[in-house]
């Protein structure tokens, strides 16, 4: 295919930064873009203005980032002042829509000629030298029409897949709640925080967690602790390792403590882990410890709940914290600050749970887990599709 330098078919307008004193927060002046920080999916969203900006982009110009990340693209929907992190490309002897799509294709070529140690950058000369394909105007428009239609179709599919992911999460949440606390999703919410509990107490008696479970506090790190005697080095589970529904062991530290302290703060398989603080919607969510790391200790901000195995199943308890009943309890009893929420051992041990027989608990937990596993499998497929669509 015959090519010509881009500068032969388009005008390359390199940005230039005005004096900083002349740049202000956006009000009624000309919007100003210093670089790609204000780029969005297609059109930028300016935060600043500068009426004396020496270089400007016109409506319809392609805005190209010439500094890291080199090659980011937007379209000017307004007249903008542009700083030296951008250049504006105006179609002259080419189709503007084809130019937009072709510049996406040209990113690797731009990246190949970029230079710099602190950050990569290209010059207006590098941009103007890009080899642009020589095609008839109607051919450029035909290709642009196809790409407009095809990418719009893909975007619609992406939106639908994201909606499906949300519906899957809602379905899994509903399955957990309705299976473990029947009628909860159909109960009126106006008669109190937990209006369904009295109604279900006849067939599934309610018990405060503290009557069927022991709470073990974790280890507080103390740099002044005497380590001259009988000490051991063990893995140490922190708040960051305890996630909703699973334990993240990608980054586990080790600590050295006296043996007697390690004995008091060691986790046992079947313990249910809860964090003391975090985001309100995750507060009190339980995760079963299955002995993934032998003789593992836990942080003082991680509670280890040890059920009486003849009365309470750990898997059932962990799932119960994820029901609507569990979320209502922990979100209403949690202490809230601007960026954080917290609970304490007293509130955890006062959590009221329905307590059928252990056999029934395990059967219910297995039923719920099967529904969750099916949703997770579907979720993985949808996420794979999203990657392919992207």
PESUL-V544317 format. One record per run of one state. SS is the DSSP state (hx for helix, st for strand, lp for the rest). FROM is the first residue (numbers start at 0). LEN is the number of residues. If there is no record, write none. Layout:
SS,FROM,LEN  SS,FROM,LEN
//
This chain:
lp,0,2  st,2,3  hx,5,3  lp,8,1  st,9,5  lp,14,5  hx,19,3  lp,22,1  st,23,2  lp,25,5  st,30,3  lp,33,2  hx,35,3  lp,38,4  st,42,1  lp,43,4  st,47,2  lp,49,6  st,55,2  lp,57,4  st,61,4  lp,65,1  st,66,1  lp,67,5  st,72,3  lp,75,4  st,79,3  lp,82,3  st,85,6  lp,91,4  hx,95,10  lp,105,1  hx,106,7  lp,113,1  st,114,1  lp,115,5  st,120,1  lp,121,2  hx,123,5  lp,128,2  st,130,3  lp,133,3  hx,136,44  lp,180,3  hx,183,3  lp,186,9  hx,195,5  lp,200,5  st,205,3  hx,208,3  lp,211,1  st,212,4  lp,216,2  st,218,1  lp,219,11  st,230,7  lp,237,1  hx,238,3  st,241,2  lp,243,2  st,245,2  lp,247,5  st,252,6  hx,258,6  lp,264,1  st,265,1  lp,266,5  st,271,4  lp,275,1  st,276,2  lp,278,1  hx,279,3  lp,282,4  st,286,2  lp,288,8  st,296,3  lp,299,2  st,301,6  lp,307,6  hx,313,7  lp,320,3  hx,323,10  lp,333,1  st,334,2  lp,336,4  st,340,2  lp,342,2  hx,344,5  lp,349,2  st,351,3  lp,354,3  hx,357,32  lp,389,1
//
